[in-house]
Amino acid sequence: MTHSESDTRSKLIDPSIKDSGWLESKDPLDGLQQSINYAQRLKIDFVYATNGHKIYEHSLLEGKGSFIENYPTLDELFERKYSNQTLKVKDVSTYPFHIEGLKASILNQAFREKV
């Protein structure tokens, strides 16, 4: 008998994981400190923990956190991170260097081929 992916997970995989004691915790804060430790090493400003029902956001910039209703958008995170910086710094942080570098490389190659 063939199971769909969803059936396979719900009927075979999840029960096996549960019997082994490996299902995730119901408390969204379990494992938060480990996430904070990783974020500090990677210099990440915000950490999120969830159990699928509640979302906890911890700001490493402020050293505190709280439960939130929804994950922030990319624009909201960008504003939080760069709101106190000058326009020049914001421009540099969003400048598409990879695109400009590619253009320069193409122009350089074209110039070499003509010479």
N, CA and C atoms as an extended XYZ file, in Angstrom:
345
Properties=species:S:1:pos:R:3:atomname:S:1:resname:S:1:resid:I:1 pbc="F F F"
N         0.844       -1.167        0.000 N   MET     1
C         0.000        0.000        0.000 CA  MET     1
C         0.901        1.245        0.000 C   MET     1
N         0.582        2.220       -0.866 N   THR     2
C         1.350        3.449       -0.989 CA  THR     2
C         0.676        4.571       -0.208 C   THR     2
N         1.491        5.308        0.551 N   HIS     3
C         0.988        6.448        1.334 CA  HIS     3
C         1.426        7.744        0.670 C   HIS     3
N         0.609        8.783        0.831 N   SER     4
C         1.040       10.103        0.393 CA  SER     4
C         2.140       10.573        1.348 C   SER     4
N         2.810       11.635        0.971 N   GLU     5
C         3.863       12.169        1.839 CA  GLU     5
C         3.292       12.560        3.203 C   GLU     5
N         2.126       13.198        3.176 N   SER     6
C         1.478       13.620        4.420 CA  SER     6
C         1.090       12.420        5.285 C   SER     6
N         0.523       11.384        4.657 N   ASP     7
C         0.143       10.172        5.391 CA  ASP     7
C         1.369        9.473        5.968 C   ASP     7
N         2.419        9.404        5.178 N   THR     8
C         3.650        8.759        5.637 CA  THR     8
C         4.172        9.451        6.886 C   THR     8
N         4.149       10.774        6.838 N   ARG     9
C         4.644       11.517        7.999 CA  ARG     9
C         3.745       11.290        9.210 C   ARG     9
N         2.414       11.473        9.026 N   SER    10
C         1.515       11.413       10.187 CA  SER    10
C         1.327       10.002       10.732 C   SER    10
N         1.405        8.989        9.865 N   LYS    11
C         1.130        7.613       10.313 CA  LYS    11
C         2.380        6.808       10.667 C   LYS    11
N         3.497        7.179       10.052 N   LEU    12
C         4.706        6.384       10.271 CA  LEU    12
C         5.832        7.148       10.971 C   LEU    12
N         6.160        8.311       10.441 N   ILE    13
C         7.335        9.033       10.940 CA  ILE    13
C         7.075        9.674       12.300 C   ILE    13
N         6.000       10.482       12.398 N   ASP    14
C         5.718       11.184       13.656 CA  ASP    14
C         5.545       10.243       14.845 C   ASP    14
N         4.775        9.136       14.707 N   PRO    15
C         4.664        8.223       15.854 CA  PRO    15
C         6.008        7.619       16.259 C   PRO    15
N         6.838        7.313       15.278 N   SER    16
C         8.152        6.755       15.576 CA  SER    16
C         9.026        7.759       16.319 C   SER    16
N         8.974        9.005       15.881 N   ILE    17
C         9.741       10.058       16.546 CA  ILE    17
C         9.243       10.255       17.968 C   ILE    17
N         7.913       10.282       18.126 N   LYS    18
C         7.323       10.480       19.451 CA  LYS    18
C         7.705        9.340       20.393 C   LYS    18
N         7.640        8.103       19.900 N   ASP    19
C         8.001        6.946       20.724 CA  ASP    19
C         9.450        6.999       21.170 C   ASP    19
N        10.295        7.632       20.364 N   SER    20
C        11.714        7.754       20.696 CA  SER    20
C        12.000        8.948       21.594 C   SER    20
N        10.981        9.761       21.868 N   GLY    21
C        11.166       10.925       22.733 CA  GLY    21
C        11.813       12.108       22.040 C   GLY    21
N        11.723       12.189       20.704 N   TRP    22
C        12.404       13.241       19.969 CA  TRP    22
C        11.489       14.351       19.464 C   TRP    22
N        10.212       14.405       19.820 N   LEU    23
C         9.362       15.518       19.353 CA  LEU    23
C         9.769       16.798       20.041 C   LEU    23
N         9.577       17.908       19.362 N   GLU    24
C         9.947       19.216       19.901 CA  GLU    24
C         9.143       19.538       21.153 C   GLU    24
N         9.688       20.391       21.942 N   SER    25
C         9.044       20.808       23.192 CA  SER    25
C         7.799       21.647       22.902 C   SER    25
N         6.867       21.598       23.808 N   LYS    26
C         5.671       22.425       23.673 CA  LYS    26
C         5.938       23.857       24.127 C   LYS    26
N         7.005       24.073       24.866 N   ASP    27
C         7.354       25.414       25.334 CA  ASP    27
C         8.226       26.088       24.280 C   ASP    27
N         7.747       27.198       23.701 N   PRO    28
C         8.529       27.853       22.648 CA  PRO    28
C         9.866       28.408       23.133 C   PRO    28
N        10.046       28.536       24.444 N   LEU    29
C        11.296       29.095       24.961 CA  LEU    29
C        12.386       28.048       25.174 C   LEU    29
N        12.020       26.757       25.091 N   ASP    30
C        13.038       25.718       25.189 CA  ASP    30
C        14.001       25.867       24.010 C   ASP    30
N        15.260       25.899       24.291 N   GLY    31
C        16.261       26.031       23.229 CA  GLY    31
C        16.570       27.461       22.850 C   GLY    31
N        15.896       28.428       23.485 N   LEU    32
C        16.137       29.832       23.139 CA  LEU    32
C        17.583       30.236       23.415 C   LEU    32
N        18.129       29.824       24.538 N   GLN    33
C        19.496       30.217       24.877 CA  GLN    33
C        20.492       29.689       23.857 C   GLN    33
N        20.264       28.488       23.353 N   GLN    34
C        21.151       27.942       22.320 CA  GLN    34
C        21.083       28.806       21.060 C   GLN    34
N        19.876       29.245       20.705 N   SER    35
C        19.717       30.121       19.537 CA  SER    35
C        20.424       31.456       19.760 C   SER    35
N        20.317       31.979       20.961 N   ILE    36
C        20.986       33.244       21.283 CA  ILE    36
C        22.497       33.081       21.179 C   ILE    36
N        23.013       31.963       21.668 N   ASN    37
C        24.461       31.711       21.581 CA  ASN    37
C        24.932       31.680       20.125 C   ASN    37
N        24.178       30.992       19.263 N   TYR    38
C        24.520       30.958       17.838 CA  TYR    38
C        24.443       32.356       17.235 C   TYR    38
N        23.394       33.094       17.573 N   ALA    39
C        23.204       34.433       17.020 CA  ALA    39
C        24.349       35.359       17.414 C   ALA    39
N        24.836       35.224       18.642 N   GLN    40
C        25.965       36.049       19.079 CA  GLN    40
C        27.210       35.741       18.254 C   GLN    40
N        27.450       34.477       17.995 N   ARG    41
C        28.623       34.095       17.193 CA  ARG    41
C        28.510       34.602       15.760 C   ARG    41
N        27.287       34.577       15.231 N   LEU    42
C        27.052       34.980       13.842 CA  LEU    42
C        26.739       36.468       13.702 C   LEU    42
N        26.708       37.165       14.828 N   LYS    43
C        26.402       38.597       14.860 CA  LYS    43
C        25.027       38.893       14.252 C   LYS    43
N        24.041       38.114       14.678 N   ILE    44
C        22.655       38.278       14.248 CA  ILE    44
C        21.917       39.035       15.346 C   ILE    44
N        21.068       39.964       14.953 N   ASP    45
C        20.424       40.845       15.928 CA  ASP    45
C        19.141       40.302       16.551 C   ASP    45
N        18.418       39.461       15.846 N   PHE    46
C        17.134       38.977       16.347 CA  PHE    46
C        17.056       37.456       16.247 C   PHE    46
N        16.448       36.852       17.272 N   VAL    47
C        16.270       35.402       17.320 CA  VAL    47
C        14.786       35.133       17.542 C   VAL    47
N        14.279       34.098       16.883 N   TYR    48
C        12.866       33.738       17.027 CA  TYR    48
C        12.760       32.289       17.469 C   TYR    48
N        11.820       32.041       18.369 N   ALA    49
C        11.546       30.689       18.837 CA  ALA    49
C        10.040       30.482       18.765 C   ALA    49
N         9.622       29.313       18.322 N   THR    50
C         8.188       29.048       18.218 CA  THR    50
C         7.898       27.581       18.461 C   THR    50
N         6.683       27.319       18.871 N   ASN    51
C         6.201       25.947       18.976 CA  ASN    51
C         5.103       25.708       17.946 C   ASN    51
N         4.955       26.633       17.018 N   GLY    52
C         3.919       26.549       16.005 CA  GLY    52
C         2.662       27.299       16.385 C   GLY    52
N         2.560       27.692       17.639 N   HIS    53
C         1.389       28.430       18.108 CA  HIS    53
C         1.767       29.802       18.648 C   HIS    53
N         2.871       29.869       19.377 N   LYS    54
C         3.356       31.125       19.936 CA  LYS    54
C         4.709       31.442       19.308 C   LYS    54
N         4.973       32.737       19.118 N   ILE    55
C         6.256       33.187       18.567 CA  ILE    55
C         6.916       34.096       19.598 C   ILE    55
N         8.156       33.790       19.923 N   TYR    56
C         8.926       34.614       20.848 CA  TYR    56
C        10.062       35.261       20.071 C   TYR    56
N        10.185       36.574       20.214 N   GLU    57
C        11.257       37.319       19.560 CA  GLU    57
C        12.204       37.837       20.628 C   GLU    57
N        13.505       37.575       20.445 N   HIS    58
C        14.525       38.078       21.364 CA  HIS    58
C        15.449       38.993       20.579 C   HIS    58
N        15.615       40.204       21.059 N   SER    59
C        16.518       41.170       20.438 CA  SER    59
C        17.858       41.130       21.154 C   SER    59
N        18.895       40.790       20.432 N   LEU    60
C        20.225       40.819       21.020 CA  LEU    60
C        20.719       42.249       21.165 C   LEU    60
N        20.132       43.173       20.420 N   LEU    61
C        20.498       44.583       20.540 CA  LEU    61
C        20.043       45.144       21.879 C   LEU    61
N        18.831       44.728       22.309 N   GLU    62
C        18.267       45.230       23.564 CA  GLU    62
C        18.487       44.275       24.735 C   GLU    62
N        18.826       43.030       24.446 N   GLY    63
C        19.038       42.046       25.497 CA  GLY    63
C        17.762       41.562       26.155 C   GLY    63
N        16.644       41.656       25.450 N   LYS    64
C        15.377       41.185       26.001 CA  LYS    64
C        14.455       40.742       24.871 C   LYS    64
N        13.365       40.099       25.255 N   GLY    65
C        12.435       39.617       24.251 CA  GLY    65
C        11.010       39.598       24.745 C   GLY    65
N        10.109       39.223       23.835 N   SER    66
C         8.690       39.132       24.186 CA  SER    66
C         7.972       38.285       23.140 C   SER    66
N         6.775       37.868       23.493 N   PHE    67
C         5.951       37.135       22.536 CA  PHE    67
C         5.349       38.135       21.553 C   PHE    67
N         5.292       37.731       20.281 N   ILE    68
C         4.737       38.582       19.223 CA  ILE    68
C         3.667       37.802       18.474 C   ILE    68
N         2.803       38.520       17.785 N   GLU    69
C         1.711       37.880       17.035 CA  GLU    69
C         2.179       37.302       15.701 C   GLU    69
N         3.034       38.060       14.992 N   ASN    70
C         3.503       37.663       13.660 CA  ASN    70
C         4.992       37.956       13.528 C   ASN    70
N         5.642       37.226       12.635 N   TYR    71
C         7.036       37.524       12.345 CA  TYR    71
C         7.115       38.890       11.664 C   TYR    71
N         8.159       39.665       11.936 N   PRO    72
C         8.305       40.955       11.259 CA  PRO    72
C         8.657       40.753        9.787 C   PRO    72
N         8.313       41.738        8.975 N   THR    73
C         8.672       41.687        7.557 CA  THR    73
C        10.147       42.050        7.406 C   THR    73
N        10.695       41.826        6.245 N   LEU    74
C        12.086       42.207        5.986 CA  LEU    74
C        12.275       43.711        6.134 C   LEU    74
N        11.291       44.481        5.653 N   ASP    75
C        11.386       45.934        5.788 CA  ASP    75
C        11.393       46.368        7.250 C   ASP    75
N        10.573       45.723        8.067 N   GLU    76
C        10.539       46.062        9.493 CA  GLU    76
C        11.870       45.737       10.163 C   GLU    76
N        12.458       44.595        9.834 N   LEU    77
C        13.761       44.239       10.405 CA  LEU    77
C        14.844       45.207        9.943 C   LEU    77
N        14.805       45.571        8.676 N   PHE    78
C        15.783       46.514        8.146 CA  PHE    78
C        15.674       47.849        8.883 C   PHE    78
N        14.456       48.316        9.076 N   GLU    79
C        14.231       49.586        9.776 CA  GLU    79
C        14.740       49.517       11.214 C   GLU    79
N        14.499       48.395       11.877 N   ARG    80
C        14.982       48.254       13.253 CA  ARG    80
C        16.503       48.302       13.319 C   ARG    80
N        17.134       47.632       12.382 N   LYS    81
C        18.597       47.540       12.406 CA  LYS    81
C        19.260       48.855       12.013 C   LYS    81
N        18.702       49.541       11.014 N   TYR    82
C        19.392       50.707       10.456 CA  TYR    82
C        18.709       52.045       10.736 C   TYR    82
N        17.685       52.084       11.553 N   SER    83
C        16.953       53.331       11.778 CA  SER    83
C        17.804       54.421       12.419 C   SER    83
N        18.812       54.058       13.180 N   ASN    84
C        19.650       55.053       13.858 CA  ASN    84
C        20.886       55.450       13.065 C   ASN    84
N        21.024       54.900       11.867 N   GLN    85
C        22.232       55.186       11.096 CA  GLN    85
C        21.960       56.269       10.055 C   GLN    85
N        23.027       56.902        9.614 N   THR    86
C        22.893       57.969        8.628 CA  THR    86
C        22.483       57.389        7.284 C   THR    86
N        22.001       58.248        6.409 N   LEU    87
C        21.565       57.822        5.083 CA  LEU    87
C        22.714       57.181        4.310 C   LEU    87
N        23.920       57.720        4.454 N   LYS    88
C        25.074       57.163        3.750 CA  LYS    88
C        25.314       55.705        4.138 C   LYS    88
N        25.242       55.415        5.405 N   VAL    89
C        25.466       54.048        5.870 CA  VAL    89
C        24.369       53.138        5.331 C   VAL    89
N        23.120       53.611        5.333 N   LYS    90
C        22.027       52.813        4.785 CA  LYS    90
C        22.269       52.536        3.304 C   LYS    90
N        22.700       53.563        2.556 N   ASP    91
C        22.951       53.371        1.133 CA  ASP    91
C        24.037       52.327        0.902 C   ASP    91
N        25.095       52.393        1.680 N   VAL    92
C        26.191       51.431        1.533 CA  VAL    92
C        25.721       50.022        1.889 C   VAL    92
N        24.892       49.905        2.920 N   SER    93
C        24.459       48.577        3.354 CA  SER    93
C        23.513       47.919        2.365 C   SER    93
N        22.880       48.697        1.494 N   THR    94
C        21.942       48.110        0.526 CA  THR    94
C        22.439       48.208       -0.906 C   THR    94
N        23.621       48.758       -1.099 N   TYR    95
C        24.144       48.926       -2.457 CA  TYR    95
C        24.468       47.569       -3.067 C   TYR    95
N        24.046       47.332       -4.293 N   PRO    96
C        24.268       46.019       -4.931 CA  PRO    96
C        25.684       45.883       -5.495 C   PRO    96
N        26.664       45.771       -4.599 N   PHE    97
C        28.056       45.677       -5.037 CA  PHE    97
C        28.287       44.519       -5.994 C   PHE    97
N        27.600       43.413       -5.758 N   HIS    98
C        27.793       42.252       -6.622 CA  HIS    98
C        27.390       42.563       -8.061 C   HIS    98
N        26.370       43.374       -8.258 N   ILE    99
C        25.930       43.734       -9.612 CA  ILE    99
C        26.937       44.694      -10.242 C   ILE    99
N        27.362       45.702       -9.481 N   GLU   100
C        28.333       46.658      -10.006 CA  GLU   100
C        29.662       45.965      -10.318 C   GLU   100
N        30.056       45.033       -9.466 N   GLY   101
C        31.286       44.287       -9.714 CA  GLY   101
C        31.183       43.450      -10.983 C   GLY   101
N        30.025       42.867      -11.213 N   LEU   102
C        29.797       42.083      -12.425 CA  LEU   102
C        29.861       42.976      -13.653 C   LEU   102
N        29.237       44.156      -13.591 N   LYS   103
C        29.284       45.093      -14.716 CA  LYS   103
C        30.727       45.486      -15.013 C   LYS   103
N        31.488       45.798      -13.985 N   ALA   104
C        32.885       46.199      -14.169 CA  ALA   104
C        33.694       45.068      -14.782 C   ALA   104
N        33.429       43.852      -14.357 N   SER   105
C        34.140       42.699      -14.898 CA  SER   105
C        33.830       42.507      -16.382 C   SER   105
N        32.568       42.664      -16.749 N   ILE   106
C        32.161       42.519      -18.155 CA  ILE   106
C        32.800       43.612      -19.002 C   ILE   106
N        32.764       44.849      -18.515 N   LEU   107
C        33.375       45.957      -19.255 CA  LEU   107
C        34.882       45.762      -19.387 C   LEU   107
N        35.516       45.305      -18.333 N   ASN   108
C        36.952       45.038      -18.344 CA  ASN   108
C        37.298       43.977      -19.386 C   ASN   108
N        36.493       42.903      -19.414 N   GLN   109
C        36.713       41.829      -20.376 CA  GLN   109
C        36.527       42.337      -21.802 C   GLN   109
N        35.483       43.136      -22.032 N   ALA   110
C        35.221       43.687      -23.368 CA  ALA   110
C        36.372       44.584      -23.807 C   ALA   110
N        36.909       45.378      -22.886 N   PHE   111
C        38.027       46.255      -23.190 CA  PHE   111
C        39.255       45.448      -23.580 C   PHE   111
N        39.528       44.380      -22.841 N   ARG   112
C        40.694       43.513      -23.133 CA  ARG   112
C        40.566       42.869      -24.508 C   ARG   112
N        39.362       42.468      -24.863 N   GLU   113
C        39.150       41.807      -26.158 CA  GLU   113
C        39.358       42.773      -27.317 C   GLU   113
N        39.072       44.070      -27.114 N   LYS   114
C        39.248       45.068      -28.172 CA  LYS   114
C        40.713       45.470      -28.333 C   LYS   114
N        41.489       45.383      -27.284 N   VAL   115
C        42.882       45.840      -27.324 CA  VAL   115
C        43.780       44.832      -27.924 C   VAL   115
